[in-house]
Amino acid sequence: MAGLSAERRNRHPPRTLPFFTVDVFTEERFGGNPLAVVMMNDELDTAMMQTVAAEFNLSETTFVLPSSDPVNTARIRIFNRTAEMAFAGHPLVGTAFTLATQRPDLTAAIFETAAGLVDVAIERDPNGAPIAAVIVPPQPLQVGEPVPPDVIAKALRLHPEDVLTTNHAPVATSTGTSYVIAELADDALSRCDPDLAMFREARDADPRLGGRFSVHVYSKRGRSIRARMFAPLAGTWEDPATGSANAALACLLLSLEPGATEDSFIVHQGVEMGRPSVLHVDARRTPDGIVATLRGSCVPVMRGELTV
């Protein structure tokens, strides 16, 4: 990504904006998935937001703006290291928690995102301090066409037999952001080693993927899931905790149980990275499709100001 030119940087007087960082999907500082939250009264241009996100160099950075509709709480723009995202789970959980630390009265919120409205609930301890947030992704489960298992195996330098297809083939899914989800043998999860060239080849070979190839892999025992997510094409070699991918995974698993109306899962992610994360995900059938609810604990880490 090209940096902003000196002429563009100097076009307007510098602005100082408050920011916060928070570790999401953890109860321990320096665990989970770190997030930067930038508070704004009006909008920076998109290029500057992307530049700030690249400067933080985290999986995602959010920018909190006044809502378009006064009924809603805020408008949230989400950026990873290289592009804007319509929806992502860990940024919205962490942003909700951060806003709750600033607003003792905040118990529920509605966020405007590019993928739609996101309902939020805040959980507080007996003293009123926020401890967790619960969000409902903006879209029901959408399932695309299957992806050949050997594509997953090559992208993660695994053996073909490591990619399981008994329950479902690898498949692109979304509840607001698309991921290819694949089930792996238990011992294969720790052996994943992304091959950047194979990620590029898979993305370019299949136009159905819409120019995006991020892979969420998991192994499952009962309602307990271990997962890893790789998005090197977006600048995230591996993500410590991916709310949107796990929301889609929970919905996908429920879709495979025709007689079930709801299900709940505990997902452990980030273990191999030394940033263990725990995500609580529920899925349920509704008249509009299968929808998820995602819960995560959070811990505040840093606060400061940035100049743009």
C-alpha positions as CSV (number, residue, x, y, z in Angstrom):
1,M,0.0,0.0,0.0
2,A,1.5,3.3,-1.0
3,G,1.9,5.9,1.8
4,L,0.3,9.3,1.8
5,S,2.3,11.9,-0.1
6,A,3.8,14.8,1.9
7,E,1.6,17.2,0.1
8,R,-1.5,15.3,1.1
9,R,-0.4,14.9,4.7
10,N,0.2,18.6,5.0
11,R,-2.9,19.7,3.2
12,H,-4.9,20.1,6.5
13,P,-3.7,21.1,10.0
14,P,-2.9,18.0,12.2
15,R,-5.7,16.5,14.2
16,T,-5.4,14.6,17.5
17,L,-7.6,11.7,18.1
18,P,-8.0,9.5,21.2
19,F,-7.4,5.8,20.8
20,F,-7.7,2.7,22.9
21,T,-6.4,-0.9,22.6
22,V,-8.2,-3.9,24.1
23,D,-7.5,-7.6,24.1
24,V,-10.6,-9.4,22.8
25,F,-11.9,-12.9,23.6
26,T,-9.7,-13.2,26.7
27,E,-9.8,-12.5,30.4
28,E,-6.0,-12.1,30.5
29,R,-4.1,-9.1,29.3
30,F,-1.8,-9.9,26.4
31,G,-4.0,-12.9,25.4
32,G,-6.8,-12.9,22.8
33,N,-6.8,-10.7,19.8
34,P,-5.6,-7.1,20.2
35,L,-7.8,-4.3,18.7
36,A,-7.2,-0.6,18.2
37,V,-10.3,1.7,18.6
38,V,-10.1,5.3,17.3
39,M,-12.7,7.7,18.4
40,M,-13.8,10.4,15.9
41,N,-16.5,13.1,15.8
42,D,-16.3,13.3,12.0
43,E,-14.8,11.2,9.2
44,L,-11.2,11.0,8.0
45,D,-10.9,10.0,4.4
46,T,-10.6,6.3,3.7
47,A,-7.0,6.5,2.7
48,M,-6.0,8.0,6.0
49,M,-8.1,5.4,8.0
50,Q,-6.2,2.7,6.1
51,T,-2.9,4.4,6.8
52,V,-3.7,4.5,10.5
53,A,-4.8,0.9,10.5
54,A,-1.5,-0.1,8.8
55,E,0.4,1.9,11.4
56,F,-1.3,0.0,14.3
57,N,-0.4,-3.2,12.3
58,L,-3.1,-5.3,14.1
59,S,-5.6,-7.7,12.6
60,E,-8.1,-4.9,12.7
61,T,-8.6,-1.3,13.7
62,T,-12.0,0.4,14.1
63,F,-13.0,4.0,13.7
64,V,-16.1,5.1,15.8
65,L,-18.2,7.7,14.1
66,P,-21.6,9.3,14.8
67,S,-24.4,7.2,13.5
68,S,-26.3,8.1,10.4
69,D,-29.6,7.4,12.2
70,P,-30.0,8.8,15.7
71,V,-31.7,5.6,16.8
72,N,-28.4,3.8,16.4
73,T,-25.4,4.1,18.8
74,A,-22.5,4.6,16.3
75,R,-21.2,3.9,12.9
76,I,-18.2,1.6,12.8
77,R,-15.7,1.4,10.0
78,I,-13.4,-1.6,10.2
79,F,-10.0,-1.9,8.5
80,N,-7.4,-4.7,8.5
81,R,-3.8,-4.1,7.5
82,T,-4.6,-3.7,3.8
83,A,-8.4,-3.1,3.2
84,E,-11.7,-2.1,4.7
85,M,-14.0,-4.9,5.9
86,A,-17.8,-4.9,5.9
87,F,-18.0,-6.9,9.1
88,A,-15.7,-8.6,11.6
89,G,-16.5,-10.0,15.0
90,H,-13.6,-9.2,17.2
91,P,-13.5,-5.5,16.2
92,L,-17.2,-5.1,17.1
93,V,-17.0,-7.0,20.4
94,G,-13.9,-4.9,21.4
95,T,-15.4,-1.6,20.2
96,A,-18.6,-2.3,22.2
97,F,-16.5,-3.0,25.3
98,T,-14.4,0.1,24.8
99,L,-17.5,2.3,24.4
100,A,-19.0,0.7,27.6
101,T,-15.9,1.8,29.5
102,Q,-16.6,5.4,28.5
103,R,-20.3,5.2,29.1
104,P,-21.4,3.6,32.4
105,D,-25.1,3.7,31.2
106,L,-24.4,1.6,28.1
107,T,-26.0,-1.8,28.3
108,A,-27.2,-2.3,24.7
109,A,-26.2,-0.7,21.4
110,I,-26.8,-0.9,17.7
111,F,-23.8,-0.4,15.4
112,E,-24.0,0.6,11.8
113,T,-21.6,-1.4,9.6
114,A,-21.1,-1.8,5.9
115,A,-22.7,-5.2,6.1
116,G,-25.8,-4.0,8.1
117,L,-26.9,-3.3,11.6
118,V,-25.3,-5.2,14.5
119,D,-27.1,-5.6,17.8
120,V,-24.9,-5.5,20.8
121,A,-25.4,-6.3,24.5
122,I,-22.9,-5.3,27.3
123,E,-22.2,-7.5,30.2
124,R,-21.0,-5.8,33.5
125,D,-19.7,-7.1,36.8
126,P,-21.5,-6.3,40.1
127,N,-19.6,-3.1,40.3
128,G,-20.7,-2.0,36.9
129,A,-17.5,-2.5,35.1
130,P,-17.8,-3.9,31.6
131,I,-16.4,-7.4,31.2
132,A,-17.8,-8.8,27.9
133,A,-19.9,-8.0,24.9
134,V,-22.3,-10.0,22.9
135,I,-23.0,-9.3,19.2
136,V,-25.4,-10.6,16.5
137,P,-23.8,-10.7,13.1
138,P,-25.7,-8.7,10.5
139,Q,-26.5,-11.5,8.1
140,P,-27.8,-15.1,8.3
141,L,-25.6,-17.9,7.1
142,Q,-24.7,-17.8,3.4
143,V,-23.0,-20.9,1.9
144,G,-21.2,-20.9,-1.4
145,E,-19.9,-23.6,-3.6
146,P,-17.4,-26.3,-2.3
147,V,-13.7,-25.7,-2.6
148,P,-11.6,-28.8,-3.5
149,P,-9.9,-30.3,-0.4
150,D,-6.5,-30.4,-2.2
151,V,-6.7,-26.6,-2.5
152,I,-6.8,-26.3,1.3
153,A,-4.1,-29.0,1.7
154,K,-1.7,-27.1,-0.7
155,A,-2.4,-23.7,0.8
156,L,-1.6,-25.0,4.3
157,R,1.2,-27.5,3.3
158,L,-0.9,-30.4,4.6
159,H,-1.4,-34.0,3.4
160,P,-4.7,-34.4,1.3
161,E,-6.0,-36.9,3.9
162,D,-5.7,-34.2,6.6
163,V,-8.6,-32.3,5.2
164,L,-11.8,-34.1,6.3
165,T,-14.9,-34.3,4.1
166,T,-17.1,-36.7,6.0
167,N,-19.3,-34.0,7.5
168,H,-18.8,-31.3,4.8
169,A,-16.5,-30.3,2.0
170,P,-14.4,-27.2,2.4
171,V,-16.8,-24.4,1.6
172,A,-17.0,-20.6,1.4
173,T,-19.4,-19.3,4.1
174,S,-20.4,-15.9,5.5
175,T,-22.5,-14.1,8.1
176,G,-21.1,-10.8,6.8
177,T,-17.6,-11.6,5.7
178,S,-16.6,-14.6,3.6
179,Y,-14.2,-17.4,4.8
180,V,-13.5,-20.8,3.4
181,I,-14.1,-23.3,6.2
182,A,-12.5,-26.7,6.3
183,E,-12.5,-29.4,8.9
184,L,-9.1,-31.0,9.7
185,A,-7.9,-34.1,11.5
186,D,-6.9,-33.3,15.1
187,D,-3.2,-33.6,14.6
188,A,-3.2,-31.6,11.4
189,L,-4.3,-28.3,13.0
190,S,-0.9,-27.7,14.6
191,R,0.9,-28.5,11.4
192,C,-0.7,-25.8,9.3
193,D,2.0,-23.8,7.5
194,P,0.5,-21.2,5.1
195,D,2.0,-21.1,1.6
196,L,1.5,-17.5,0.3
197,A,1.9,-18.6,-3.4
198,M,-0.8,-21.2,-3.0
199,F,-3.1,-18.7,-1.4
200,R,-2.7,-16.4,-4.3
201,E,-3.1,-19.3,-6.8
202,A,-6.4,-20.4,-5.1
203,R,-7.8,-16.9,-5.1
204,D,-7.0,-16.2,-8.7
205,A,-8.1,-19.6,-9.9
206,D,-11.7,-19.4,-8.5
207,P,-13.7,-16.2,-9.4
208,R,-16.5,-17.4,-7.1
209,L,-14.3,-16.4,-4.2
210,G,-14.7,-12.7,-5.1
211,G,-11.0,-12.0,-4.9
212,R,-10.8,-13.1,-1.2
213,F,-9.2,-16.3,0.1
214,S,-9.1,-16.5,3.9
215,V,-9.1,-20.0,5.4
216,H,-10.7,-21.0,8.7
217,V,-9.8,-24.5,9.8
218,Y,-11.0,-26.4,12.8
219,S,-11.2,-29.7,14.6
220,K,-14.2,-30.6,16.8
221,R,-14.9,-32.8,19.8
222,G,-18.5,-32.5,20.8
223,R,-19.3,-28.8,21.4
224,S,-15.7,-27.9,21.9
225,I,-13.8,-26.6,18.8
226,R,-10.2,-25.7,18.2
227,A,-9.6,-23.4,15.3
228,R,-7.1,-21.4,13.3
229,M,-7.6,-18.7,10.7
230,F,-5.1,-17.7,8.0
231,A,-5.5,-14.6,5.8
232,P,-2.0,-13.8,4.5
233,L,-3.4,-12.1,1.4
234,A,-5.0,-9.5,3.7
235,G,-1.8,-9.1,5.7
236,T,-2.8,-11.3,8.6
237,W,-0.6,-14.4,8.5
238,E,-2.7,-15.9,11.3
239,D,-5.4,-14.4,13.4
240,P,-5.6,-15.0,17.2
241,A,-9.4,-15.0,17.3
242,T,-11.8,-14.5,14.4
243,G,-15.4,-13.8,15.5
244,S,-16.9,-13.6,12.0
245,A,-15.4,-16.9,10.9
246,N,-16.5,-18.7,14.0
247,A,-20.0,-17.3,13.7
248,A,-20.2,-18.7,10.2
249,L,-18.7,-22.0,11.4
250,A,-21.3,-22.4,14.2
251,C,-24.1,-21.7,11.7
252,L,-22.6,-24.1,9.2
253,L,-22.5,-26.9,11.8
254,L,-26.1,-26.3,12.8
255,S,-27.1,-26.5,9.1
256,L,-25.7,-30.0,9.1
257,E,-28.2,-31.1,11.8
258,P,-31.6,-30.9,10.1
259,G,-33.5,-31.8,13.3
260,A,-31.8,-29.2,15.5
261,T,-33.1,-25.7,16.0
262,E,-30.1,-24.3,17.9
263,D,-26.6,-25.2,19.2
264,S,-23.8,-23.7,21.2
265,F,-20.0,-24.0,20.9
266,I,-16.9,-23.0,22.7
267,V,-14.1,-22.2,20.3
268,H,-10.4,-22.1,21.3
269,Q,-8.2,-20.2,18.9
270,G,-4.8,-18.5,19.0
271,V,-3.2,-21.3,21.0
272,E,-0.4,-21.9,18.5
273,M,0.4,-18.2,18.5
274,G,0.7,-17.8,22.2
275,R,-2.4,-15.7,22.4
276,P,-5.1,-18.1,23.6
277,S,-8.6,-16.9,22.9
278,V,-12.0,-18.3,23.9
279,L,-15.1,-17.5,21.9
280,H,-18.7,-18.5,22.8
281,V,-20.9,-18.9,19.8
282,D,-24.5,-19.8,19.5
283,A,-26.4,-20.6,16.3
284,R,-30.2,-20.8,15.9
285,R,-32.7,-21.3,13.1
286,T,-35.0,-18.3,12.4
287,P,-37.5,-17.6,9.6
288,D,-34.7,-15.6,7.9
289,G,-32.2,-18.3,8.1
290,I,-29.5,-19.5,10.5
291,V,-28.1,-16.7,12.6
292,A,-25.3,-16.5,15.2
293,T,-24.7,-14.8,18.5
294,L,-21.1,-14.2,19.5
295,R,-19.8,-13.5,23.0
296,G,-16.3,-12.5,24.1
297,S,-14.6,-11.2,27.3
298,C,-12.3,-8.2,26.9
299,V,-9.4,-6.6,28.8
300,P,-8.3,-2.9,28.3
301,V,-4.6,-2.5,27.6
302,M,-3.6,0.9,26.3
303,R,-4.9,4.4,25.7
304,G,-3.4,7.4,24.0
305,E,-3.6,9.9,21.2
306,L,-2.6,9.8,17.6
307,T,-1.9,12.7,15.3
308,V,-3.2,12.6,11.7
